[in-house]
């Protein structure tokens, strides 16, 4: 009985340690995602402002359409690149948050 109690306490301690490590990894990754989103938002705002200024300064309809077309193209390309980068960051977040529990799940599977 005492052995089982000690094992249960050790298992609880290991789970708490894994949870704290996972929370730390989650927090770090979430912070990286927030910084990336803030940087992207700032960049998009600046690009939009620059495109608006160019559009206002256009002397002809053709030039205005060219400015608008260039802006849409660069915005789309930037969005796709950012979505890819964020997808990688979210995948890393999941991997890092799960990593501390890999050992625990392995122990649980071997007990069954």
WOZI-V804069 format. One record per backbone hydrogen bond with DSSP energy under -1.0 kcal/mol. NH is the residue of the N-H (numbers start at 1). CO is the residue of the C=O. E is the energy in kcal/mol with one decimal. If there is no record, write none. Layout:
nh: [NH NH]
co: [CO CO]
e: [E E]
This chain:
nh: [5 6 7 8 9 10 11 12 13 14 15 16 17 18 19 20 21 22 23 24 25 26 27 28 29 30 31 32 33 34 35 36 37 38 39 40 41 42 43 44 45 46 47 48 49 50 51 52 53 54 55 56 57 64 65 66 67 68 69 70 71 72 73 74 75 76 77 78 79 80 81 82 83 84 85 86 87 88 89 90 91 92 93 94 95 96 97 98 99 101 102 105 106 107 108 109 110 111 112]
co: [1 2 3 4 5 6 7 8 9 10 11 12 13 14 15 16 17 18 19 20 21 22 23 24 25 26 27 28 29 30 31 32 33 34 35 36 37 38 39 40 41 42 43 44 45 46 47 48 49 50 51 52 53 60 61 62 63 64 65 66 67 68 69 70 71 72 73 74 75 76 77 78 79 80 81 82 83 84 85 86 87 88 89 90 91 92 93 94 95 98 99 101 102 103 104 105 106 107 108]
e: [-2.2 -2.7 -2.5 -2.4 -2.4 -2.6 -2.7 -2.3 -2.5 -2.7 -2.3 -2.2 -2.6 -2.5 -2.4 -2.4 -2.4 -2.6 -2.5 -2.2 -2.4 -2.7 -2.7 -2.4 -2.4 -2.8 -2.1 -1.9 -2.3 -2.3 -2.4 -2.3 -2.6 -2.3 -2.6 -2.4 -2.6 -2.3 -2.4 -2.8 -2.3 -2.4 -2.5 -2.5 -2.4 -2.4 -2.5 -2.3 -2.3 -2.3 -2.6 -2.5 -1.8 -2.1 -2.5 -2.2 -2.6 -2.4 -2.6 -2.6 -2.3 -2.5 -2.4 -2.6 -2.6 -2.4 -2.4 -2.4 -2.4 -2.5 -2.2 -2.5 -2.9 -2.1 -2.3 -2.9 -2.3 -2.0 -2.2 -2.7 -2.1 -2.5 -2.2 -2.2 -2.3 -2.9 -2.4 -1.7 -2.0 -1.8 -1.2 -2.7 -1.9 -2.0 -2.2 -2.3 -1.8 -1.2 -1.3]
